[in-house]
Amino acid sequence: MIDLGLNLAAGRSPRFLFIGAHCDDIEIGCGGTVVELLRAYPDARVHWVVLSSGAERAKEARKAAQALLRKVADPAVEIMDFRGAYFPSEFVSLKSYFEDLKQRCAPDVIFTHARDELHQDHRVTGELTWNTWRNHLILEYEIPKYDGGLGSPNVFVRLSPTTVKRKVDLLMKCFPSQLHRQWFTASTFEGLMRLRGIECNAPSGYAEAFYSRKLVLGQG
């Protein structure tokens, strides 16, 4: 299996946009990938968006983002307060926010929710991402949840054992408000990364996986 790199103009650092419907979604869906990307591209520019929060959860989200992005120069972190679990009825306001974000953010790669997600907030977020950015590489991450819906992703990021531990430790430490949920456990997150690691034959045995609907292969 070959690796595909980012085809950027010589000398230019990549720009990443991470979008999560809820305060722990980015960390669950692609926290390990964030670590690996920033290790590979230490000069990357990062825009980090969480769409729903509340006072307690916003504090957790900022703490997690600060931990993951501590070496990034001037990351743009936006923690919004759209009403969680009601995104379909918030669609107009969310659409306006995405259109405004498009004017302020010019990413090379976007990480967001899967457009076919069974969770309503995730699904609306994925749909709005595709409606807003039409000429970008968009990678849709996956979230284990009560609704189910895990499928067969087609893009994988191999993770080192150190990265796996860092991701799981961060989730456990930064989101205490979620520890009462029966699915929010270290074994849940490790198990999914282990499964995806098997599927892409990762040397460490661990990976995160994404859905890509459109990829353009460059010719150098």
C-alpha positions as CSV (number, residue, x, y, z in Angstrom):
1,M,0.0,0.0,0.0
2,I,1.5,3.3,-1.1
3,D,1.3,6.6,0.8
4,L,-0.1,9.7,-0.9
5,G,1.3,13.1,0.1
6,L,-0.2,16.6,-0.1
7,N,0.6,18.2,-3.5
8,L,1.3,21.7,-2.3
9,A,3.4,24.5,-4.0
10,A,7.0,24.2,-3.0
11,G,7.7,25.7,0.4
12,R,4.0,26.3,1.4
13,S,2.7,24.9,4.6
14,P,-0.7,23.2,4.5
15,R,-3.9,24.7,5.9
16,F,-6.2,22.3,7.8
17,L,-9.8,22.9,8.8
18,F,-11.3,20.7,11.5
19,I,-15.0,20.8,12.1
20,G,-16.9,19.1,14.8
21,A,-20.6,19.2,15.7
22,H,-19.9,18.6,19.4
23,C,-17.1,19.4,21.8
24,D,-15.3,16.0,21.6
25,D,-16.1,15.0,18.0
26,I,-12.8,16.2,16.4
27,E,-10.8,14.5,19.1
28,I,-12.7,11.2,18.8
29,G,-12.9,11.2,15.0
30,C,-9.4,12.4,14.1
31,G,-7.4,13.3,17.2
32,G,-4.6,10.9,16.3
33,T,-4.5,12.2,12.7
34,V,-4.1,15.7,14.1
35,V,-1.1,14.6,16.1
36,E,0.5,12.8,13.1
37,L,-0.2,15.7,10.7
38,L,1.3,18.3,12.9
39,R,4.3,16.1,13.4
40,A,4.8,15.9,9.7
41,Y,3.9,19.5,9.0
42,P,5.0,21.6,12.0
43,D,4.4,24.9,10.2
44,A,0.8,24.0,9.3
45,R,-2.0,26.5,9.7
46,V,-5.0,25.2,11.6
47,H,-8.6,26.4,11.9
48,W,-10.6,24.5,14.5
49,V,-14.4,24.7,14.7
50,V,-16.8,23.3,17.2
51,L,-20.4,24.1,16.5
52,S,-22.3,23.3,19.7
53,S,-21.1,23.6,23.3
54,G,-22.5,25.2,26.4
55,A,-20.4,26.7,29.3
56,E,-19.0,23.4,30.7
57,R,-18.4,21.7,27.4
58,A,-16.9,24.8,25.8
59,K,-14.2,24.8,28.6
60,E,-13.4,21.2,27.9
61,A,-13.2,21.8,24.2
62,R,-10.8,24.7,24.6
63,K,-8.6,22.6,26.9
64,A,-8.4,19.8,24.4
65,A,-7.8,22.0,21.4
66,Q,-5.0,23.8,23.4
67,A,-3.4,20.5,24.2
68,L,-3.5,19.2,20.6
69,L,-2.5,22.5,19.0
70,R,0.0,23.7,21.5
71,K,2.9,23.9,19.0
72,V,0.8,25.5,16.2
73,A,1.4,29.1,15.5
74,D,-1.7,31.2,16.0
75,P,-4.4,28.5,15.6
76,A,-7.9,29.8,15.0
77,V,-10.2,28.1,17.5
78,E,-14.0,28.8,17.3
79,I,-16.3,27.2,19.9
80,M,-19.9,28.0,18.9
81,D,-23.1,27.5,20.7
82,F,-25.6,26.2,18.2
83,R,-28.3,24.0,19.9
84,G,-27.0,20.4,20.1
85,A,-29.3,17.6,18.9
86,Y,-31.4,20.2,17.0
87,F,-29.2,20.9,14.0
88,P,-31.9,20.2,11.3
89,S,-34.0,23.0,12.8
90,E,-30.9,25.2,13.1
91,F,-30.1,24.7,9.5
92,V,-30.5,28.3,8.3
93,S,-28.3,29.8,11.1
94,L,-25.7,27.1,10.5
95,K,-25.7,27.7,6.8
96,S,-25.1,31.4,7.4
97,Y,-22.2,30.6,9.8
98,F,-20.6,28.2,7.2
99,E,-20.9,30.9,4.5
100,D,-19.2,33.4,6.8
101,L,-16.5,30.8,7.7
102,K,-15.8,30.3,4.0
103,Q,-14.8,33.9,3.7
104,R,-12.3,33.7,6.6
105,C,-10.8,30.3,5.9
106,A,-9.1,28.9,2.8
107,P,-8.2,25.3,3.8
108,D,-6.3,22.7,1.7
109,V,-7.8,19.8,3.6
110,I,-11.0,19.7,5.6
111,F,-11.9,17.1,8.3
112,T,-15.6,16.8,9.0
113,H,-18.4,14.4,9.8
114,A,-19.6,11.9,7.3
115,R,-22.4,13.2,5.1
116,D,-24.4,10.0,5.5
117,E,-24.2,9.8,9.3
118,L,-27.2,8.6,11.2
119,H,-26.8,11.2,14.0
120,Q,-28.7,14.3,12.9
121,D,-26.1,16.9,14.0
122,H,-23.2,15.0,12.4
123,R,-25.2,14.5,9.1
124,V,-26.1,18.2,8.8
125,T,-22.5,19.2,9.5
126,G,-21.2,16.9,6.8
127,E,-23.8,18.2,4.3
128,L,-23.0,21.8,5.0
129,T,-19.3,21.2,4.6
130,W,-19.8,19.8,1.1
131,N,-22.2,22.6,0.2
132,T,-19.8,25.2,1.3
133,W,-16.4,24.0,-0.1
134,R,-16.6,22.7,-3.6
135,N,-13.0,22.4,-4.7
136,H,-11.3,21.0,-1.6
137,L,-10.1,17.7,-0.2
138,I,-12.7,16.7,2.3
139,L,-12.1,13.7,4.6
140,E,-15.1,12.5,6.6
141,Y,-14.2,10.9,10.0
142,E,-16.3,8.4,12.0
143,I,-17.8,8.5,15.5
144,P,-18.8,5.4,17.4
145,K,-22.3,6.0,18.8
146,Y,-25.6,4.6,19.9
147,D,-27.0,5.2,16.4
148,G,-24.5,2.9,14.8
149,G,-23.6,3.5,11.1
150,L,-19.9,2.5,11.0
151,G,-19.1,1.4,7.5
152,S,-16.1,0.7,5.2
153,P,-13.9,3.8,5.0
154,N,-11.4,4.2,2.2
155,V,-8.7,6.5,3.5
156,F,-6.4,5.5,6.4
157,V,-3.9,7.4,8.6
158,R,-1.5,5.0,10.4
159,L,-0.9,5.9,14.0
160,S,2.1,5.3,16.2
161,P,1.6,3.7,19.6
162,T,2.6,7.0,21.2
163,T,-0.1,8.8,19.2
164,V,-2.8,6.3,20.2
165,K,-2.0,6.7,23.9
166,R,-1.9,10.5,23.6
167,K,-5.3,10.5,21.9
168,V,-7.0,8.3,24.4
169,D,-5.4,10.0,27.4
170,L,-6.6,13.4,26.1
171,L,-10.1,12.2,25.7
172,M,-10.2,10.8,29.2
173,K,-8.7,13.8,30.8
174,C,-10.2,16.7,28.9
175,F,-13.8,15.6,28.7
176,P,-14.8,14.6,32.3
177,S,-18.5,15.5,31.6
178,Q,-18.7,12.5,29.2
179,L,-17.2,9.8,31.5
180,H,-20.6,8.7,32.7
181,R,-21.6,7.6,29.2
182,Q,-21.2,3.8,28.9
183,W,-19.6,4.1,25.4
184,F,-17.1,6.9,26.4
185,T,-14.2,4.6,27.4
186,A,-10.6,4.1,26.4
187,S,-11.5,0.6,25.1
188,T,-14.0,2.0,22.7
189,F,-11.6,4.4,21.1
190,E,-8.7,1.9,21.1
191,G,-10.9,-0.8,19.7
192,L,-11.9,1.2,16.7
193,M,-8.4,2.4,16.0
194,R,-7.2,-1.3,16.2
195,L,-9.9,-2.4,13.7
196,R,-8.9,0.3,11.2
197,G,-5.2,-0.6,11.8
198,I,-5.9,-4.2,10.8
199,E,-7.7,-3.0,7.6
200,C,-4.8,-0.9,6.4
201,N,-2.1,-3.2,7.7
202,A,-0.6,-0.5,9.9
203,P,2.8,-1.5,11.3
204,S,1.6,-0.5,14.8
205,G,-1.7,-2.2,14.4
206,Y,-3.6,1.1,14.8
207,A,-5.1,3.7,12.5
208,E,-7.9,6.2,12.0
209,A,-10.1,6.0,8.9
210,F,-12.0,8.4,6.7
211,Y,-14.4,8.5,3.8
212,S,-13.3,10.3,0.7
213,R,-15.9,11.0,-2.0
214,K,-13.5,12.8,-4.4
215,L,-9.7,12.6,-4.8
216,V,-7.6,14.0,-7.7
217,L,-4.3,12.4,-8.3
218,G,-1.6,14.9,-9.2
219,Q,1.0,14.5,-11.9
220,G,3.8,16.2,-10.0
